[in-house]
Amino acid sequence: MEFNVRRLAADAGTFLSRAVQFTEEKFGQAEKTELDAHLETLLSRVESTKHWTEKIMKQTEVLLQPNPNVRMEEFLYEMLDKKVPTRANNHELLGESMIDSGHEFGPGTAYGSALIKCGETEKLLGSAEKEFIQSSAINFLTPFRNFIEGDFKTISKERKLLQNKRLDLDAAKNRLKKARVADARSALWAEEVQQAETELRIAQSEFDRQAEITRLLLEGISSTHAHHLRCLNDFVDAQASYYAQCYQYMVNLQKQLGSFPSTFSNNNQPASTSSASISVPTAQAAASLPAPPPSQASPALNELRSTSGTRKARVLYDYDAASSSELSLLADEVITVSSVPGMDSDWLMGQRGNQKGKVPITYLELLN
């Protein structure tokens, strides 16, 4: 118990001595030991590294998750050491909506099929985005955060200890200075000077030792920069891979949509199309497309016209209806066709569910 009391008293005395020294320095009433230029440079470099690491981390988090509410939620889950719930991202939500609407309009229709294809691509984009975010969090954000929460905290602790040792050193210097100018006639003068010199030697030794420890830690910032450079390369590689994936998905989607109708009729009035639209065959161009070989098509057509029955037919090419009396077609779909008396010989009546309309024979392959 007595030892603890003495220890507390000594600590209180040390704290008071440091506080007095710090205050006198601020008011210019005491001299201050300056750190060597190399150590000051290292300290400045570490502070700069800490500042920009935090700034880059913050902006990267905003890039990966623009929604501040979601970022806060993820932070709370992390603080509670709980797993963040899996949620669909914006691409995936859009993809689901497109797919659901495509099925509602009918997968056999041009618009419905296009919506489904777009929805599937949006879901692929969403999945690629999740992989990019996960990779960036592990290989980029985590090492940066480890520096702030690990290495920099250790450096800050040793730096604070160096500051205390520096205050102790300067306080010892001031005590020795005051002891030397005291009345030499005092019986305790020589003893006080000797004690002050001893305290100064101890304070100088402890300061030098702590300065060396701090210097070694600060010089490790070069290794930190090298590590962060590797992390930066990983982040750029992840971005390049992510954007390349997205580009390929969109190129594939463009190819799939390239054969879809580029115009749709509304009250027999075709909608305007952009100059970038991909041209598709129309009724006027039907004659230029390859027709079924007469040896195969003619008997089947003759039988269909003579019996006035129905047959199944596979669509060879996409076809955009030019009027409300025609039926738009999608390549590879199977429809029901029949012959109507008085209809042009190049056309049949096509039916898909409740939809009916004229279809060009050259776009069809009659099935057995």
Phi, psi and chi 1 to 4 in degrees:
 res  aa     phi    psi   chi1   chi2   chi3   chi4
   1 MET       -  -44.9 -179.2   65.9  178.3      -
   2 GLU   -64.0  -37.3 -176.4  179.7   -8.6      -
   3 PHE   -64.1  -43.1  172.1   77.2      -      -
   4 ASN   -62.7  -38.7  -69.1  -23.6      -      -
   5 VAL   -63.9  -44.6  171.2      -      -      -
   6 ARG   -63.6  -39.3  -72.0 -159.6  -55.9  -91.3
   7 ARG   -64.1  -43.0  179.2   65.5  179.4  -88.3
   8 LEU   -64.5  -39.6  -70.2  173.5      -      -
   9 ALA   -64.5  -41.2      -      -      -      -
  10 ALA   -64.6  -43.3      -      -      -      -
  11 ASP   -62.3  -41.7  -68.9  -17.3      -      -
  12 ALA   -64.1  -39.0      -      -      -      -
  13 GLY   -65.0  -41.6      -      -      -      -
  14 THR   -63.6  -44.5  -59.5      -      -      -
  15 PHE   -61.1  -42.5  177.0   79.8      -      -
  16 LEU   -65.7  -40.7  179.8   59.8      -      -
  17 SER   -62.6  -42.1  174.4      -      -      -
  18 ARG   -66.1  -41.6  -69.4  170.0 -179.7  170.5
  19 ALA   -62.6  -42.7      -      -      -      -
  20 VAL   -63.9  -45.6  170.3      -      -      -
  21 GLN   -61.5  -44.6  177.2   65.1   27.1      -
  22 PHE   -62.4  -43.8 -178.4   79.4      -      -
  23 THR   -64.3  -44.6  -56.8      -      -      -
  24 GLU   -64.7  -34.6  -69.7  180.0  -10.7      -
  25 GLU   -64.7  -42.0  -72.4  175.5   -1.4      -
  26 LYS   -62.5  -34.7  -72.1  -62.6 -178.8 -178.0
  27 PHE   -92.6    4.7  -74.6   97.2      -      -
  28 GLY    73.5   22.5      -      -      -      -
  29 GLN   -99.3   -0.8  -61.4  173.6   -7.6      -
  30 ALA  -145.2  148.8      -      -      -      -
  31 GLU   -78.5  153.8  -64.5 -179.1   -1.1      -
  32 LYS  -126.3  130.1  175.0 -177.9  176.2 -179.3
  33 THR   -74.9  120.3  -61.1      -      -      -
  34 GLU   -85.7  142.2  -61.1  -66.4  -20.5      -
  35 LEU   -72.9  155.2  -58.6  177.1      -      -
  36 ASP   -68.6  157.7   66.9   74.8      -      -
  37 ALA   -60.2  -37.3      -      -      -      -
  38 HIS   -63.7  -43.5  177.7   59.4      -      -
  39 LEU   -66.1  -39.9 -161.9   56.0      -      -
  40 GLU   -63.4  -39.4  -71.4  -73.9    4.1      -
  41 THR   -63.8  -42.5  -59.2      -      -      -
  42 LEU   -63.7  -42.2  -69.3  174.5      -      -
  43 LEU   -61.4  -42.7  -73.8  169.6      -      -
  44 SER   -64.1  -38.5  176.1      -      -      -
  45 ARG   -67.3  -39.4 -167.1  179.8 -176.4 -159.5
  46 VAL   -66.3  -42.7  167.1      -      -      -
  47 GLU   -61.5  -42.2  -77.2  -64.7  -28.1      -
  48 SER   -64.3  -40.6  177.9      -      -      -
  49 THR   -62.8  -42.7  -59.2      -      -      -
  50 LYS   -63.3  -44.5 -177.3 -106.2 -172.5 -177.6
  51 HIS   -60.5  -50.1  168.8   74.2      -      -
  52 TRP   -76.7  -28.6  -71.4  109.7      -      -
  53 THR   -63.0  -44.2  -62.0      -      -      -
  54 GLU   -64.0  -40.9  -72.8 -178.7  -30.6      -
  55 LYS   -66.0  -44.4 -164.9  172.9 -176.6   65.7
  56 ILE   -64.8  -41.4  -68.8  171.3      -      -
  57 MET   -58.4  -47.4  -79.9  176.0   52.8      -
  58 LYS   -61.1  -46.9 -179.0  179.3  178.5  179.9
  59 GLN   -70.0  -31.5  -68.0  -55.1  125.4      -
  60 THR   -66.8  -41.2  -56.6      -      -      -
  61 GLU   -62.3  -38.7  -70.6  169.0   -9.6      -
  62 VAL   -65.5  -39.5  172.3      -      -      -
  63 LEU   -63.6  -46.0  171.4   69.4      -      -
  64 LEU   -73.6  -33.2  -60.9  179.7      -      -
  65 GLN  -139.5   91.8  178.7   47.7  -96.4      -
  66 PRO   -66.0  -22.8  -18.4   30.7      -      -
  67 ASN   -78.7  112.9 -169.8  -31.8      -      -
  68 PRO   -65.5  -31.3   22.4  -31.8      -      -
  69 ASN   -65.7  -40.2  -66.0  -33.2      -      -
  70 VAL   -67.8  -39.0  175.4      -      -      -
  71 ARG   -61.8  -42.0  -69.4 -156.8  -56.0  -86.4
  72 MET   -64.3  -40.6  178.6   58.6   67.7      -
  73 GLU   -63.0  -43.7 -179.1 -176.5   -4.3      -
  74 GLU   -64.3  -37.1  -68.3  176.0  -11.0      -
  75 PHE   -63.5  -42.1  174.2   75.5      -      -
  76 LEU   -65.4  -41.6  -69.4  175.3      -      -
  77 TYR   -62.4  -38.1  -86.6  101.4      -      -
  78 GLU   -66.6  -40.7 -176.7  177.5  -17.4      -
  79 MET   -65.1  -34.9  -67.8  -64.8  -68.2      -
  80 LEU   -85.5    1.3  -63.6  173.2      -      -
  81 ASP    57.2   43.4 -161.6   21.5      -      -
  82 LYS  -118.9  155.4  -69.8 -174.0  177.5 -178.6
  83 LYS   -74.1  133.3 -176.2  179.0  179.5 -178.8
  84 VAL   -69.8  129.9  178.7      -      -      -
  85 PRO   -63.3  142.8   22.1  -32.9      -      -
  86 THR   -74.9  129.3  -57.2      -      -      -
  87 ARG  -135.0  151.3   62.3  168.5   64.3   86.4
  88 ALA   -74.0  139.3      -      -      -      -
  89 ASN   -87.2 -178.7   56.9   29.5      -      -
  90 ASN   -63.9  -38.3  -68.2  -29.4      -      -
  91 HIS   -62.2  -44.1  -78.0  -66.1      -      -
  92 GLU   -67.5  -38.5  -68.5  172.6  -34.2      -
  93 LEU   -65.0  -41.9  -68.9  174.0      -      -
  94 LEU   -63.8  -42.1  174.8   59.2      -      -
  95 GLY   -60.5  -43.2      -      -      -      -
  96 GLU   -61.4  -42.7  -70.4  -68.7  -15.5      -
  97 SER   -63.5  -41.5  -62.8      -      -      -
  98 MET   -65.3  -43.0  -74.3 -178.1  167.4      -
  99 ILE   -65.5  -44.2  -68.8  173.3      -      -
 100 ASP   -62.4  -42.6  -68.9  -17.0      -      -
 101 SER   -68.7  -35.8   60.2      -      -      -
 102 GLY   -61.1  -41.6      -      -      -      -
 103 HIS   -67.9  -32.2  -75.1  -65.3      -      -
 104 GLU   -67.2  -43.5  178.0   71.2   19.9      -
 105 PHE   -76.0  -20.3  -65.3  131.8      -      -
 106 GLY   110.9  118.4      -      -      -      -
 107 PRO   -62.0  -21.0  -18.6   30.7      -      -
 108 GLY   -80.5  -11.1      -      -      -      -
 109 THR   -89.6  156.3   65.3      -      -      -
 110 ALA   -61.1  -46.5      -      -      -      -
 111 TYR   -66.6  -44.0 -176.5   43.5      -      -
 112 GLY   -61.9  -44.9      -      -      -      -
 113 SER   -64.1  -40.1  178.4      -      -      -
 114 ALA   -64.1  -40.8      -      -      -      -
 115 LEU   -61.3  -42.3  -80.4  169.8      -      -
 116 ILE   -63.8  -44.5  -67.8  174.4      -      -
 117 LYS   -63.0  -41.8  -68.6 -178.4 -177.0  -61.6
 118 CYS   -64.4  -41.6  -72.2      -      -      -
 119 GLY   -62.3  -41.7      -      -      -      -
 120 GLU   -64.0  -38.6  -69.1  171.8  -13.5      -
 121 THR   -67.4  -40.5  -60.0      -      -      -
 122 GLU   -60.5  -38.3  -71.4  -64.7  -26.0      -
 123 LYS   -66.9  -35.8  -67.0 -175.9   72.4  173.0
 124 LEU   -65.5  -40.0  -71.8  174.2      -      -
 125 LEU   -62.5  -40.7  -68.1  174.7      -      -
 126 GLY   -63.5  -40.5      -      -      -      -
 127 SER   -66.6  -40.6  177.8      -      -      -
 128 ALA   -64.4  -38.0      -      -      -      -
 129 GLU   -63.9  -41.6 -178.4 -177.4   64.5      -
 130 LYS   -62.6  -41.4  -76.8 -175.6  173.5  179.2
 131 GLU   -64.6  -40.1  -68.9  178.8    4.4      -
 132 PHE   -63.4  -44.8  166.3   60.7      -      -
 133 ILE   -63.8  -43.6  -69.2  174.0      -      -
 134 GLN   -64.2  -43.8 -177.5  179.8   17.2      -
 135 SER   -63.4  -42.2  173.3      -      -      -
 136 SER   -67.0  -38.0  -60.7      -      -      -
 137 ALA   -65.1  -39.8      -      -      -      -
 138 ILE   -76.9  -46.9  -65.7  174.0      -      -
 139 ASN   -93.0  -11.9  -61.3  -37.7      -      -
 140 PHE  -123.3  -58.3 -171.7   63.7      -      -
 141 LEU   -68.4  -42.2  -75.3  178.9      -      -
 142 THR   -60.7  -47.3  -61.7      -      -      -
 143 PRO   -62.0  -37.7  -25.5   35.9      -      -
 144 PHE   -64.4  -43.5  -85.9   44.3      -      -
 145 ARG   -66.3  -36.5 -172.3  175.1  -67.7  110.3
 146 ASN   -63.0  -35.4  -72.5  -17.9      -      -
 147 PHE   -65.0  -46.2  165.9   72.1      -      -
 148 ILE   -65.3  -44.1  -63.2  -62.9      -      -
 149 GLU   -87.4  -12.5  -62.9  177.2   -4.3      -
 150 GLY  -116.1  -80.1      -      -      -      -
 151 ASP   -58.9  -45.2  -66.6  -11.4      -      -
 152 PHE   -67.6  -34.9 -176.3   76.9      -      -
 153 LYS   -63.9  -39.5  -78.7 -171.1  175.0 -179.7
 154 THR   -64.3  -43.7  -59.1      -      -      -
 155 ILE   -62.6  -42.2  -69.6  173.4      -      -
 156 SER   -62.5  -39.1  -62.2      -      -      -
 157 LYS   -64.0  -46.6  179.0 -178.9  177.1 -178.2
 158 GLU   -69.6  -33.2  -63.7  -60.2  -30.5      -
 159 ARG   -66.5  -41.0 -179.2 -179.6 -179.9  179.4
 160 LYS   -64.2  -39.7 -176.5  177.9  180.0 -179.4
 161 LEU   -64.6  -37.0 -171.5   55.8      -      -
 162 LEU   -64.2  -39.3  176.6   62.7      -      -
 163 GLN   -61.9  -41.3  170.9   72.8   -6.8      -
 164 ASN   -65.4  -41.7  -70.8  -23.6      -      -
 165 LYS   -65.7  -33.7  -64.5  -59.9 -178.3 -176.9
 166 ARG   -67.9  -39.5 -158.4  -89.1  -53.3  162.3
 167 LEU   -65.3  -40.3  -70.8  171.8      -      -
 168 ASP   -62.1  -41.3  -68.0  -18.0      -      -
 169 LEU   -63.0  -47.5  173.5   61.5      -      -
 170 ASP   -68.6  -34.3  -72.2  -23.1      -      -
 171 ALA   -64.5  -39.3      -      -      -      -
 172 ALA   -65.8  -38.8      -      -      -      -
 173 LYS   -62.5  -42.5  -72.2 -179.8  178.6  178.9
 174 ASN   -66.5  -39.1  -72.8  -27.0      -      -
 175 ARG   -63.6  -42.3  -75.4 -165.0  -63.7  -88.8
 176 LEU   -64.0  -40.0  177.6   58.9      -      -
 177 LYS   -62.7  -44.2 -177.5  177.5  179.7 -179.5
 178 LYS   -67.4  -36.5  -68.4  176.6 -178.3  178.9
 179 ALA   -66.0  -36.1      -      -      -      -
 180 ARG   -72.7  -27.1  -77.2  175.1  173.9  171.0
 181 VAL   -94.5    2.6  -61.9      -      -      -
 182 ALA   -71.8  170.8      -      -      -      -
 183 ASP   -65.0  113.6 -170.1   -9.6      -      -
 184 ALA   -66.6  -15.5      -      -      -      -
 185 ARG   -76.0  -11.5  -67.7  171.6  -62.6  178.3
 186 SER   -66.0  139.6  172.0      -      -      -
 187 ALA   -65.9  -24.8      -      -      -      -
 188 LEU   -98.8    5.3  -61.1  177.2      -      -
 189 TRP   -60.6  -51.3  176.9   77.2      -      -
 190 ALA   -61.9  -40.0      -      -      -      -
 191 GLU   -66.3  -39.7 -177.8  178.3  -13.7      -
 192 GLU   -66.1  -41.0  -71.1  177.4   -5.3      -
 193 VAL   -64.0  -43.4  170.4      -      -      -
 194 GLN   -63.5  -42.7 -175.8  178.1    3.3      -
 195 GLN   -65.0  -40.3 -178.5  178.4   -4.4      -
 196 ALA   -65.7  -37.5      -      -      -      -
 197 GLU   -66.3  -39.5  -70.3  175.5  -16.8      -
 198 THR   -63.8  -44.5  -58.5      -      -      -
 199 GLU   -62.9  -36.1  -69.8  176.6   -5.5      -
 200 LEU   -66.6  -42.8  176.9   58.3      -      -
 201 ARG   -62.1  -42.7  -75.3 -165.0  -62.3  -86.6
 202 ILE   -64.9  -43.9  -65.8  174.0      -      -
 203 ALA   -64.2  -39.2      -      -      -      -
 204 GLN   -66.3  -40.6 -176.5   69.9   57.8      -
 205 SER   -63.8  -45.0  175.1      -      -      -
 206 GLU   -66.4  -37.8  -68.6 -177.6   -9.6      -
 207 PHE   -64.9  -46.4  170.7   77.6      -      -
 208 ASP   -61.6  -41.0  -68.4  -18.7      -      -
 209 ARG   -64.5  -44.0  177.5  175.5  177.0  -84.7
 210 GLN   -69.4  -34.6 -174.7   58.4   39.7      -
 211 ALA   -62.9  -39.0      -      -      -      -
 212 GLU   -67.3  -42.8 -179.3   65.4   14.5      -
 213 ILE   -61.1  -45.3  -67.3  173.9      -      -
 214 THR   -64.6  -40.5  -54.1      -      -      -
 215 ARG   -61.4  -44.2 -178.2 -174.1   64.2   78.4
 216 LEU   -61.5  -40.7  -68.8  173.9      -      -
 217 LEU   -66.0  -42.1  -77.6  173.5      -      -
 218 LEU   -66.5  -35.9  -66.6  174.4      -      -
 219 GLU   -67.2  -18.2  -72.3  177.8  -15.8      -
 220 GLY   -70.4   -6.3      -      -      -      -
 221 ILE   -64.6  -26.6 -161.0   64.7      -      -
 222 SER   -64.1  -39.8  -63.5      -      -      -
 223 SER   -65.7  -36.6  -61.6      -      -      -
 224 THR   -62.9  -43.9  -61.7      -      -      -
 225 HIS   -61.6  -40.5  -75.6 -171.6      -      -
 226 ALA   -63.9  -41.1      -      -      -      -
 227 HIS   -65.4  -43.7 -176.1 -149.4      -      -
 228 HIS   -65.0  -31.0  -74.0 -176.4      -      -
 229 LEU   -64.3  -42.5  174.4   58.5      -      -
 230 ARG   -63.2  -40.3  -68.9 -167.3  -64.7  -88.9
 231 CYS   -63.8  -37.3  -63.5      -      -      -
 232 LEU   -64.9  -40.0 -175.8   61.3      -      -
 233 ASN   -61.8  -41.6  -75.0  -30.1      -      -
 234 ASP   -62.5  -39.1  -69.2  -19.6      -      -
 235 PHE   -66.1  -43.1  179.2   59.7      -      -
 236 VAL   -65.3  -41.3  171.6      -      -      -
 237 ASP   -60.7  -41.8  -70.7  -16.3      -      -
 238 ALA   -64.4  -40.6      -      -      -      -
 239 GLN   -64.0  -45.9  -82.9 -172.5  -52.6      -
 240 ALA   -60.2  -44.5      -      -      -      -
 241 SER   -63.5  -42.6  176.3      -      -      -
 242 TYR   -63.0  -49.4  167.9   58.6      -      -
 243 TYR   -68.6  -32.7  -69.5  125.4      -      -
 244 ALA   -65.4  -41.6      -      -      -      -
 245 GLN   -59.7  -48.6  -88.8 -173.1  -63.0      -
 246 CYS   -60.1  -42.9  -67.0      -      -      -
 247 TYR   -61.6  -44.1  174.0   75.4      -      -
 248 GLN   -65.6  -40.4 -169.6   59.1   52.3      -
 249 TYR   -59.4  -42.6  -70.8  149.3      -      -
 250 MET   -71.9  -36.0  -61.8  -47.9  -63.2      -
 251 VAL   -62.8  -44.0  167.8      -      -      -
 252 ASN   -62.4  -39.4  -66.9  -20.9      -      -
 253 LEU   -65.9  -40.8  178.9   60.5      -      -
 254 GLN   -59.6  -40.9  -78.0 -176.7  -44.3      -
 255 LYS   -64.2  -40.5  -69.5  179.3 -179.6  178.3
 256 GLN   -66.9  -37.6  -66.6  178.1   57.1      -
 257 LEU   -82.1  -12.2  -62.5 -175.8      -      -
 258 GLY   -60.7  -28.2      -      -      -      -
 259 SER   -92.6    0.5   58.4      -      -      -
 260 PHE   -80.3  157.1  -81.0   66.5      -      -
 261 PRO   -57.8  137.6  -23.3   32.7      -      -
 262 SER   -96.4  -11.8   59.0      -      -      -
 263 THR  -132.5  150.1   60.0      -      -      -
 264 PHE  -129.8  138.7  -66.8   91.0      -      -
 265 SER   -86.2  144.7   58.1      -      -      -
 266 ASN  -136.9  108.9 -176.8   17.4      -      -
 267 ASN    56.9   42.9  -64.5  -31.1      -      -
 268 ASN    67.5   10.2  -63.7  -31.5      -      -
 269 GLN  -108.8  112.6  -63.0  -64.0  -35.4      -
 270 PRO   -65.6  139.7   23.9  -31.9      -      -
 271 ALA   -75.6  150.3      -      -      -      -
 272 SER   -72.7  149.5   61.9      -      -      -
 273 THR  -122.7  155.6   58.3      -      -      -
 274 SER   -78.9  161.8   65.5      -      -      -
 275 SER   -65.8  -19.1   59.3      -      -      -
 276 ALA   -86.7   -3.5      -      -      -      -
 277 SER   -63.3  145.8  -62.2      -      -      -
 278 ILE   -87.1  127.4  -60.1  175.7      -      -
 279 SER   -70.5  144.4   60.1      -      -      -
 280 VAL  -129.2  159.4  -63.9      -      -      -
 281 PRO   -62.9  143.3  -20.4   32.0      -      -
 282 THR  -118.1  178.6   60.9      -      -      -
 283 ALA   -62.3  -36.7      -      -      -      -
 284 GLN   -65.7  -26.9  -70.1   74.3   13.1      -
 285 ALA   -91.3    1.5      -      -      -      -
 286 ALA   -61.4  -35.5      -      -      -      -
 287 ALA   -66.6  -24.4      -      -      -      -
 288 SER   -81.8  -11.6   64.5      -      -      -
 289 LEU   -84.0  153.0  -66.4  171.4      -      -
 290 PRO   -63.0  131.5   21.0  -31.4      -      -
 291 ALA   -94.2  156.3      -      -      -      -
 292 PRO   -59.9  143.7  -20.2   31.4      -      -
 293 PRO   -56.6  134.9  -22.8   32.9      -      -
 294 PRO   -55.7  -35.5  -24.5   33.4      -      -
 295 SER   -63.4  -27.0   59.2      -      -      -
 296 GLN   -98.0  -42.5  -62.0  178.4   12.6      -
 297 ALA   -77.8  -41.4      -      -      -      -
 298 SER   -60.7  -49.5  -63.9      -      -      -
 299 PRO   -60.4  -41.8  -23.2   33.9      -      -
 300 ALA   -64.4  -42.2      -      -      -      -
 301 LEU   -67.2  -41.6  -75.0  172.7      -      -
 302 ASN   -61.2  -42.0  -69.3  -24.1      -      -
 303 GLU   -64.7  -40.7  179.1 -174.6   -7.9      -
 304 LEU   -64.0  -41.6 -178.1   61.3      -      -
 305 ARG   -72.7  -34.0  -68.7 -167.4  175.9  104.7
 306 SER   -75.0  -32.5   62.4      -      -      -
 307 THR   -92.4  -15.0   59.1      -      -      -
 308 SER    56.2   29.3  -61.6      -      -      -
 309 GLY   -95.2 -160.1      -      -      -      -
 310 THR  -124.5  152.2   60.8      -      -      -
 311 ARG  -138.1  158.0  -68.1  -77.5  -65.2  -87.8
 312 LYS   -87.1  143.2  -65.1  -69.4 -176.0 -178.4
 313 ALA  -140.1  141.0      -      -      -      -
 314 ARG   -96.1  135.3 -175.6  174.6   68.6   86.0
 315 VAL   -80.0  128.4  177.5      -      -      -
 316 LEU   -86.5  -35.5  -61.7  174.7      -      -
 317 TYR  -138.2  155.5  -41.4  100.9      -      -
 318 ASP   -65.7  142.5  -68.9  -17.5      -      -
 319 TYR  -138.2  130.7  174.1   69.6      -      -
 320 ASP   -99.6  117.0  178.8   20.4      -      -
 321 ALA   -58.1  132.4      -      -      -      -
 322 ALA   -88.9  -15.6      -      -      -      -
 323 SER  -150.5  172.5   69.0      -      -      -
 324 SER   -70.5  -12.8   58.5      -      -      -
 325 SER   -85.5   -8.5   64.1      -      -      -
 326 GLU  -103.4  165.4  -62.1  177.9    8.4      -
 327 LEU  -116.7  123.8 -178.4   66.9      -      -
 328 SER   -69.2  145.0  -66.9      -      -      -
 329 LEU  -122.9  153.4  -58.4  175.5      -      -
 330 LEU  -124.3  129.7 -168.9   61.9      -      -
 331 ALA   -52.9  136.7      -      -      -      -
 332 ASP    78.7   -3.1  -67.8  -31.3      -      -
 333 GLU   -79.0  157.7   69.2  171.2  -38.8      -
 334 VAL  -111.6  126.6  176.4      -      -      -
 335 ILE  -124.8  171.1   62.6  172.4      -      -
 336 THR  -101.3  132.5  -58.4      -      -      -
 337 VAL  -124.6  154.3  -65.4      -      -      -
 338 SER  -150.0  161.0   60.2      -      -      -
 339 SER  -100.7  133.6  177.3      -      -      -
 340 VAL  -111.2  127.8  177.3      -      -      -
 341 PRO   -55.5  136.0  -25.6   35.1      -      -
 342 GLY    86.7   -6.5      -      -      -      -
 343 MET   -78.5  147.5 -177.8  178.2  -71.6      -
 344 ASP   -50.7  140.4 -169.3  -54.7      -      -
 345 SER   -66.2  -17.3   60.1      -      -      -
 346 ASP   -87.8    3.1  -69.2  -28.4      -      -
 347 TRP  -130.2  153.2  -64.0   79.2      -      -
 348 LEU  -130.0  166.1  -69.3  173.4      -      -
 349 MET   -92.7  121.5 -179.0   59.8   66.4      -
 350 GLY  -105.0  151.6      -      -      -      -
 351 GLN  -141.3  132.1 -179.0  173.4   -6.9      -
 352 ARG  -132.3  104.1  179.9 -160.4  -57.7  111.8
 353 GLY    63.2 -121.4      -      -      -      -
 354 ASN   -94.3    0.8  -65.2  -33.2      -      -
 355 GLN   -92.3  133.4  -62.5  176.1  -38.2      -
 356 LYS  -132.3  152.5  -74.4 -173.5  177.1 -178.1
 357 GLY   173.1  163.9      -      -      -      -
 358 LYS   -70.8  143.7  -65.4 -168.6  -57.6  179.3
 359 VAL  -135.2  143.1  -66.6      -      -      -
 360 PRO   -74.9  136.3   24.9  -31.7      -      -
 361 ILE   -61.6  -35.5  -67.7  176.7      -      -
 362 THR   -67.1  -10.2   51.5      -      -      -
 363 TYR   -95.4    3.3  -79.6   62.5      -      -
 364 LEU  -122.6  154.7  -55.9  172.8      -      -
 365 GLU  -128.8  112.8  175.8 -172.2    6.8      -
 366 LEU   -69.6  136.6  -65.1  178.4      -      -
 367 LEU   -99.9  151.8  -57.0  176.5      -      -
 368 ASN   -74.7      -  -64.8  -32.1      -      -
